[in-house]
C-alpha cells in the first residue's frame, strides 16, 4: 500500500497541484466550499459537543487540544477521504488521532458537508457536487449519514 503525504491546509494553500490531487478541487473551489462549511462547522460546535450532546454553555473559541485548529483542516480531512485512496489509518496518522476518532470525525464532517451542499446547491460545479453526494451516500451504508445537521 502506498501512502500519500497529507499536509494541513495551511501548508497546502500555496500548492494547488497537491490540493487538487488530494481533494479533487481547485483552490478557489475549496475556498468557496469552505465559506459555507465553516458556518456549518461553527454552528454545530456552538450548539453541540463532538459526541452530539447539546451544549450547556456556548463555546466561545477553539480549544487548544482540538484536532482541527481550523475548519479548513476539517474540510480537507473529509475531502481527502471522499476523494478515495486514503485509508482511515493514514488519516489518523496524518491528523494525529486514533482510527476510532477518525471514524467519528468522518461521520460528523460528512453530515455537515452534506447539509451545506443541500442548502447551497451552487457552491461548486454540479458535476463535482454530484460526485461528492454519491460518494457520501455510498460510504454511509444506505444513506444513514443523510440526517440533517442542525
PyMOL commands that set and color helices and strands:
alter all, ss='L'
color gray80, all
select helices_A, chain A and resi 9-12+16-23+27-47+71-83+88-95+99-119+126-139+144-146
alter helices_A, ss='H'
color red, helices_A
deselect
rebuild
show_as cartoon
